[in-house]
Structures are given as C-alpha cells and as structure tokens.
Amino acid sequence: MARKYDHEYKVQAVKLAKEIGGAKAAKELGIPEGTIHTWLKTTGRRNHDASQARERAG
C-alpha cells in the first residue's frame, strides 16, 4: 500500500535532501530513496519550467 505525504512534508524532505544528500535524507526520514529522488526531479522540473516562463514573458 502506497503511503501518502502532504505537500509540506515533501518540501521539507527535498530541502533536507539538497542539504545532506538524497540517500542520507531518505534514511533519516525512513522513506524510500527513490521517493526522495522522484521529488527532487519533480521540483527541478517545476523550477526549470517557471524560469523558462519568466524568460519568455520578459
């Protein structure tokens, strides 16, 4: 059964992963390393899309 995580938890987990690394963050939080990496990729894609939109608008 898949566990559900709220948005704020994901944001904090990604922040921690950027500070100490995905593997360490996953171990510390007790969640699968793949979950952290998926959130990191999703966050990076959103940031990239937002910056491209600002460039097009500017």
C-alpha positions in Angstrom: 0.0 0.0 0.0 1.4 3.4 -1.0 1.9 6.0 1.7 0.6 9.5 1.2 2.7 12.5 2.0 1.4 16.1 2.3 3.0 18.9 0.3 4.8 20.5 3.2 6.4 17.2 4.2 7.7 16.8 0.6 9.0 20.4 0.6 10.9 19.8 3.8 12.2 16.4 2.6 13.5 17.9 -0.6 15.2 20.8 1.3 16.9 18.2 3.6 18.0 16.1 0.6 19.6 19.1 -1.0 21.5 19.8 2.2 22.7 16.3 3.1 22.0 14.2 0.0 19.1 12.1 -1.0 20.3 8.8 0.5 21.0 10.3 3.9 17.7 12.2 3.9 15.8 9.1 3.0 17.4 7.1 5.7 16.9 9.8 8.3 13.2 10.2 7.3 12.6 6.5 7.0 11.3 6.7 3.4 12.4 5.0 0.2 15.4 6.7 -1.5 13.6 6.5 -4.8 10.8 8.6 -3.4 13.2 11.4 -2.5 14.8 11.3 -5.9 11.4 11.5 -7.6 10.5 14.6 -5.5 13.9 16.1 -6.4 13.3 15.6 -10.1 9.8 16.9 -9.9 11.0 20.0 -8.0 13.8 20.6 -10.5 11.4 20.3 -13.4 9.0 22.8 -11.9 11.8 25.3 -11.2 13.1 24.9 -14.8 9.6 25.4 -16.3 9.0 28.5 -14.1 12.3 30.1 -15.2 11.6 29.4 -18.8 8.1 31.0 -18.5 9.7 34.1 -16.9 12.3 34.3 -19.8 9.5 34.1 -22.4 7.5 36.8 -20.6 10.5 39.1 -20.2 
